[in-house]
Amino acid sequence: MPAPAAPAASTEPVQTDALVIGAGPAGLFAVFQLGLLELHAELVDVLPAPGGQCAELYADKPLYDIPGLVETTGADLTERLLRQIEPFKPGLHLGQLVTDLRWDEKRRRFDVTTDGGRRFAARCVFIAAGVGAFLPRAIKLDGLERHLGRQAFHHLSQAREHPGALAGRQVVILGGEEPAVAAALALIDGVDAPASVTLIHRRDDFRAPAPLLQRLAQARAAGRLHVAIGQPQALLDAAPPCDDVPALAPLSAPDEASPSQPDAAPRLRALRLDPPDGGPIELPCDTLLILQGLSPRLGPIADWGLELERKQLAVDAATFATSQPGVHAVGDIVHYPGKKKLILSAFHEATLAAHAAAQWLDPSRPTHLEYTTSSPRLQRLLGRSGQAQG
Ligand SMILES: Cc1cc2nc3c(=O)[nH]c(=O)nc-3n(C[C@H](O)[C@H](O)[C@H](O)COP(=O)(O)OP(=O)(O)OC[C@H]3O[C@@H](n4cnc5c(N)ncnc54)[C@H](O)[C@@H]3O)c2cc1C
């Protein structure tokens, strides 16, 4: 898997040929096709891991319609796509929502910024944003923001990357569907060894595949994890800050070096729950995982002045150019006559878009097609020199 890119030391933008927004299958394969055309790409996704819907919605489920792969899974396909782009060393910027996209006429570059303060100066842009940015389903709990990234997380992987967030802690998980159930089971069976794991849902009816539900029932019966039913009402902070439990450092973006400076933010100590029967209860809580699912939102993309059709980006099906020259769009985010929301279609779109972008960047560029089977140039780019058949 490509290493996460180091953050820019200052507000200096990262220079790149192509900025790819979205690390789902469309974005990953666009990086590959751009690489074959000797265009360097930087890849940005709001999620903490690449793979888009494949990784987030059906990582362990089978897919049977990827050409040449009789059977794969969302996770396996993602892994393969990541291996395929390794030779091109794209920068990978995770946990970053792209918020702004503007054409800078003076520099002849797109100026792209993220909510995490990353800036890119890109010669062209690929929008591979799928059904939108996967953002956590909101929960209304006063004061939650000050604990986010410290003691409250929207992804198990973020908590795992955060020193001291899980091992020996009292972990509370909010959610009644597969992500919450899977995380609870992963924690009790994993190496993180929390002191306790409590799963909270508004009713005692969890939705997950049968094997997970069976394991959940066994773990409950054995007292290895607890289930509390009710509606979270409030977060309770320790006051004054405890000395006995070391303060947790703020969470850095997943691709930043993790500074471990504790800070003075109040420490979360418990969550107040309103059960359906009886008065409110307090559950001790060092770490809160809010796993109530993710919902895709088109969000900022709708404000970039690009032509939309049925809430999707209108593209030319020969070049996958949007209404803004230099901005191409591929995958589930696009609309054109006959569009099918399939990974296969995304691969086709990424290929045509990469060739069209290369041509837009350099109209004098030769347009003849080379095959990876026989082109020494492509094989050199792929790190497979000397294997061409001539
Ligand atoms: C349950 C299910 C099963 C499926 N099974 C199949 C199947 O068997 N075969 C098949 O071909 N297809 C299948 N699909 C459809 C397939 O998953 C999609 O067609 C494919 O994922 C589209 O890829 P994409 O890269 O365009 O978008 P996505 O996979 O949605 O990836 C887009 C990425 O862009 C990111 N993003 C969006 N906006 C921003 C922003 N502003 N800043 C930063 N990041 C952003 C998102 O977080 C996301 O990670 C299935 C879909 C589902 C839901």
The ligand as an SDF file (V2000), in Angstrom:
LIG
                    3D

 53 58  0  0  0  0  0  0  0  0999 V2000
  -23.4680   -3.1560   -0.9250 C   0  0  0  0  0  0  0  0  0  0  0  0
  -22.8650   -2.8360   -2.2630 C   0  0  0  0  0  0  0  0  0  0  0  0
  -22.4460   -3.8720   -3.0870 C   0  0  0  0  0  0  0  0  0  0  0  0
  -21.8930   -3.5890   -4.3400 C   0  0  0  0  0  0  0  0  0  0  0  0
  -21.5080   -4.6280   -5.1370 N   0  0  0  0  0  0  0  0  0  0  0  0
  -20.9560   -4.3780   -6.3500 C   0  0  0  0  0  0  0  0  0  0  0  0
  -20.5560   -5.4470   -7.1960 C   0  0  0  0  0  0  0  0  0  0  0  0
  -20.7410   -6.6260   -6.8830 O   0  0  0  0  0  0  0  0  0  0  0  0
  -19.9810   -5.1150   -8.3990 N   0  0  0  0  0  0  0  0  0  0  0  0
  -19.7920   -3.8280   -8.8070 C   0  0  0  0  0  0  0  0  0  0  0  0
  -19.2410   -3.5950   -9.8740 O   0  0  0  0  0  0  0  0  0  0  0  0
  -20.1920   -2.8000   -8.0120 N   0  0  0  0  0  0  0  0  0  0  0  0
  -20.7550   -3.0390   -6.8030 C   0  0  0  0  0  0  0  0  0  0  0  0
  -21.1790   -1.9990   -6.0170 N   0  0  0  0  0  0  0  0  0  0  0  0
  -21.0200   -0.6130   -6.5300 C   0  0  0  0  0  0  0  0  0  0  0  0
  -19.5640   -0.1540   -6.3660 C   0  0  0  0  0  0  0  0  0  0  0  0
  -19.1790   -0.2600   -5.0100 O   0  0  0  0  0  0  0  0  0  0  0  0
  -19.4200    1.2830   -6.8250 C   0  0  0  0  0  0  0  0  0  0  0  0
  -19.8010    1.3650   -8.1820 O   0  0  0  0  0  0  0  0  0  0  0  0
  -17.9710    1.7420   -6.6710 C   0  0  0  0  0  0  0  0  0  0  0  0
  -17.5590    1.7150   -5.3310 O   0  0  0  0  0  0  0  0  0  0  0  0
  -17.8150    3.1730   -7.2000 C   0  0  0  0  0  0  0  0  0  0  0  0
  -16.4920    3.5300   -7.0030 O   0  0  0  0  0  0  0  0  0  0  0  0
  -16.0780    5.0570   -6.8400 P   0  0  0  0  0  0  0  0  0  0  0  0
  -14.5960    5.0340   -6.6640 O   0  0  0  0  0  0  0  0  0  0  0  0
  -16.6910    5.8410   -7.9280 O   0  0  0  0  0  0  0  0  0  0  0  0
  -16.7900    5.5660   -5.5080 O   0  0  0  0  0  0  0  0  0  0  0  0
  -16.6560    5.1320   -3.9750 P   0  0  0  0  0  0  0  0  0  0  0  0
  -16.3230    3.7100   -3.8520 O   0  0  0  0  0  0  0  0  0  0  0  0
  -17.9210    5.6340   -3.3580 O   0  0  0  0  0  0  0  0  0  0  0  0
  -15.4360    5.9960   -3.4460 O   0  0  0  0  0  0  0  0  0  0  0  0
  -15.5120    7.3930   -3.4030 C   0  0  0  0  0  0  0  0  0  0  0  0
  -14.5980    7.9260   -2.3040 C   0  0  0  0  0  0  0  0  0  0  0  0
  -14.5300    9.3490   -2.4090 O   0  0  0  0  0  0  0  0  0  0  0  0
  -14.4700    9.9090   -1.1110 C   0  0  0  0  0  0  0  0  0  0  0  0
  -14.8980   11.3040   -1.1770 N   0  0  0  0  0  0  0  0  0  0  0  0
  -16.0590   11.7910   -1.6760 C   0  0  0  0  0  0  0  0  0  0  0  0
  -16.0820   13.1340   -1.6010 N   0  0  0  0  0  0  0  0  0  0  0  0
  -14.9010   13.5040   -1.0500 C   0  0  0  0  0  0  0  0  0  0  0  0
  -14.3240   14.7620   -0.7110 C   0  0  0  0  0  0  0  0  0  0  0  0
  -14.9610   15.9280   -0.9500 N   0  0  0  0  0  0  0  0  0  0  0  0
  -13.1000   14.7710   -0.1250 N   0  0  0  0  0  0  0  0  0  0  0  0
  -12.4360   13.6070    0.1280 C   0  0  0  0  0  0  0  0  0  0  0  0
  -12.9370   12.3860   -0.1710 N   0  0  0  0  0  0  0  0  0  0  0  0
  -14.1500   12.3440   -0.7610 C   0  0  0  0  0  0  0  0  0  0  0  0
  -15.4200    9.0080   -0.3190 C   0  0  0  0  0  0  0  0  0  0  0  0
  -15.1330    9.0910    1.0730 O   0  0  0  0  0  0  0  0  0  0  0  0
  -15.1130    7.6170   -0.9070 C   0  0  0  0  0  0  0  0  0  0  0  0
  -14.1110    6.9420   -0.1790 O   0  0  0  0  0  0  0  0  0  0  0  0
  -21.7310   -2.2400   -4.7710 C   0  0  0  0  0  0  0  0  0  0  0  0
  -22.1580   -1.2120   -3.9410 C   0  0  0  0  0  0  0  0  0  0  0  0
  -22.7060   -1.4830   -2.6890 C   0  0  0  0  0  0  0  0  0  0  0  0
  -23.1470   -0.3600   -1.8130 C   0  0  0  0  0  0  0  0  0  0  0  0
  1  2  1  0
  2  3  1  0
  2 52  2  0
  3  4  2  0
  4  5  1  0
  4 50  1  0
  5  6  2  0
  6  7  1  0
  6 13  1  0
  7  8  2  0
  7  9  1  0
  9 10  1  0
 10 11  2  0
 10 12  1  0
 12 13  2  0
 13 14  1  0
 14 15  1  0
 14 50  1  0
 15 16  1  0
 16 17  1  0
 16 18  1  0
 18 19  1  0
 18 20  1  0
 20 21  1  0
 20 22  1  0
 22 23  1  0
 23 24  1  0
 24 25  2  0
 24 26  1  0
 24 27  1  0
 27 28  1  0
 28 29  2  0
 28 30  1  0
 28 31  1  0
 31 32  1  0
 32 33  1  0
 33 34  1  0
 33 48  1  0
 34 35  1  0
 35 36  1  0
 35 46  1  0
 36 37  1  0
 36 45  1  0
 37 38  2  0
 38 39  1  0
 39 40  1  0
 39 45  2  0
 40 41  1  0
 40 42  2  0
 42 43  1  0
 43 44  2  0
 44 45  1  0
 46 47  1  0
 46 48  1  0
 48 49  1  0
 50 51  2  0
 51 52  1  0
 52 53  1  0
M  END
$$$$
